[in-house]
Amino acid sequence: MKLPENRFKRALREGRQQIGLWCSLPGSYAAEAVAGSGYDWLLFDTEHSPGDPLTVLAQLQAVAPYDVSAIVRPASNDAVLIKRFLDLGAQSLLIPYVQNAAEARAAVAAIQYPPDGIRGVSGLTRATRFGRIADYGKLAADELCLLVQVETREALEQIEAIAAVEGVDGIFIGPADLAASFGHVGNAGHPEVVAAIKDAIRRIRAVGKPAGILTPDTAFAKRCIEMGTLFTAVAIDAGILARGTEAVAREFKPPRREDRE
């Protein structure tokens, strides 16, 4: 049995734009419902959602038959969490809140087996197809994609150093936390934040790494793509559900008093 190719990693290396959907609803049913919607990648979040390794396992299984790549965001840059998601078969990870090169190197070490890293070895995981992939330990790194997230002023200052870490495949900008870091919590569209994002995309591109971002603002998402983001998440499943159902309700019901005040 062959190790599956990481099509998302290959697309980034070939410079092909990858449009993504952020999935914060932890259910496998919701994941399968959106898997065939036409996105290039789905991000299964466990940092700002109730998701955990068991819910992610069900999501990975649900979307496996579909032509879409799965990315998992662990709750933190933690070697134990990273190991568990890799053993479940995740091939692409987005590591949140990476502040500097040392933290980027820690993330790289967490996805690699010794002597290059610290990932624990087990031959009977879903990632190895329960022992059916020959030489998984020697081949795994080729198909793993590591994305690191910069989301503070401090992290922005370290972009070049983070990008220089061997094993980092892309750098993702987190607008919401970045806005908070600049003192504009809840306002990712503030001119100072937008300027910082634009500069970050330029610098990431200048050092030859793919840049990514999440923004449900369609106009801004298109601007980011024009500026050079290569993996761009353009919507969030929970947001689509909440705003979409509100829109339908407004068609048939007058607004409640508390909504008018």
N, C-alpha and C positions, 0 to 999 in steps of 0.2 A: 504494500500500500504506500502511495506517495504522499509526501507532505504537501498540503494545499498551498497553492501560490497566493501570496498576499497581493491581490490586485490593486488595492489602495496604495500600497507602497510603490508598486510599479508605476502607477499613474503619476504619483508625485515625482518620481525620478524622470519620467518622460515629459513632465511639465504640463500635464493635462488637468484642467480645472475639475475639481470634485465638489459637487454641491451636496450638502448634508442636511439632515434633520436631527435635531436634539430630542432625545427621548428621555423624559423624566418620569413617565408613567411606568411603574415597574412590572406590569403584567406582560406575559408572553402573548396574550391575545391581542393586546394593543400593538405590540411589536410586529406581529405577523400582519395585522391590518394595514400597517404603513409600509411594510417591507416591499410591496409591489407597486408603490406609488411613483417610482421613477427616480428616487434619489440615488446618488452614487454611494453614500455612506449614511449610517445611522450611528449616533453616539448614545450609548447606554450609560446614563449618569448614576453614580452612587455617592457623589459628594453632596449635591443639593437635591436629593430625592430619597425615598425610603429604600431604594435598591440596595442589594447586597450580593455576595457571590451566588447564592441560591437563585435569586430572581434573575440575575444575569445569565446563569446557566440556562434557564428556561427561555430567555430571550434569544440567546445564541442558537439554541436548538430550533426555535420557531422560525428564525430568518434564514437558516442554513440553506433551504432549497431555493432561495430567491437570489436574483442578480443584484445584490447590494452588499457592501462591505460593512462589517461591524467594528466599531471602536468602543472601548470601555474606558470610562474615567473612574479610577479608584478614588476613594474618599481623601486620600493623602499620598504623599510620596513615601510610602511604607513598603519595605521589602517583603513583608509577610503578605500584605494585601496583593501586591503585584504578583507574587508567586502563585497565589491562589487563582487569580484571574488567568494567568498564563496556563496553568494546569487545566483550567476549564476549557481551554482552546482559543482564548482571545489572542489574536495575532497583532492587533494594534491597540496601543494604550495612550491615553492623554493624561499626563501627570500634572495635577494642579499645583499652583503656588511654588514654582521653582524660582528661587531668588538669585541664584548665582551659579557659577561653574561647578562648585563643589556639590551642590544639590543635584545638578544635572548629571554629574559623574556617579552619584549615588543611585540615581534612577537607571542609568546605563548598567551599572553593576548588578542591579536587582533583576534585570531581564536576561543576564548572561550567566552561563554555567562556569564554574571554576575550570581553569585557573584565571579566566578573564573577568569573572564576576562572582556573585554569591548566591545565585539561584539554586535552591535545593533540587535534588534529583529524585525523580520517581518515574519508573518505566510503565506504570499502569494508570495513566491519566487520560482524560478525553483528548488532550492535546496530542498524545502519542497514538491515538485511536486504540487505546488500551493495549499498547505494546505491539501494534501491528505496523507502525512506521519504522522501517529499518534506519538505524543511525539518527534517530530524532535528535539526540543530544548534540550531534555534530552539525546538523543541518538547520536547527531551529532558528538560530540568530539571523540566517539569511532571509527569513520570511517574517521576522518580527519588526514592527514599526513603532518607534518611540517618539511621541510628540510631547513637548514640554510647554507648560503654560506660564506666560509672564503676565502679571496682573497688578503690579505695583510700580511706583516711581523707581524704587530701588532695583527692581528686576529690569526695567527698561534701560537703566544705566549699564546693565551687565549683558545686554543682548549679544554683543560681539563675542564676549567670553563664553557665554552659554552656547552659542552657535558653533564655537570652535571645538566643543567637546565631541570627540569621536563616538558615534553611536546615536547621536541626536539626529532624528530624521526630519524634524520640522518644529517650528515655534508658533504657538497659538497665543493670540492676544485676547485677554479676558476683559471686555469693555466695562462690565458692571463693577468689578472690583477695582479696575483701574480708575474709574470715575470716583469711587469712594476714596481711593488713595490720594487723589487730587483735591479732595474736599468737596466733591460734587456728587455725593451718594444719591442714587436714583436718577441721575441725569447724565447718561452716557453720551448724549448729544451736545453737551456743553462744548463750546468752541475750543477750550483748552484741552479737553479730552480728545476731541476729534483731531486736533493738531498733533497730539502725542501719538495717536493711533497711526496717523498718516506717516509720521516720522519713523515709527517702529516698523511699519511695513517696508518702507524704503530701506532701512538699515538691514532688516532680515534678508531682503532680496539682494542687497549689496554684498552680503557674505555668502551668497549662494545657497541659502536654505529656503525651503518652502514656508510661506507665511499662512496662518489660518486665523479665523475669527468666527464668532457667533454674533449675529444681529438679526432680530426679527423685523427690523426696519428695512423694508424692501429697497427703498431708494438708497439708503446707506450701504446695504449689502452690495448693490450694483457699483457704488462708488469704490468700495473696498476691492472688488474684483478688478475694476479699472486700475486701481492703484497697485494691484499685484498679488492679492491673496490667492492662494492656489487650492486651499481646502476651506470652504466657506459654508458655515451652517446658517441657514436662512429662516428657520422657524423652529418652534418648540411645540412638541405634541400637546402638552397641557395648555399652552396658550391658544393653540388652534381650537381645542375642545372648549375652553372657557369662553373665548371671544366669539367663536362660531355659534355656540348655543345661546349666548346672550343676544346675538343678532337675530336669530330666529324668534326668540321670545319677544323681542321688541316689535316684531312684525304683527304680533297677535295680542299683546298685553300692554296697557299703559304703564309707564314707569311707576314704581312704588314711591311712596312719599319720601322714604329715607334716601332713595336714589336721586330725588329732585332737590334735596336740601344740601 
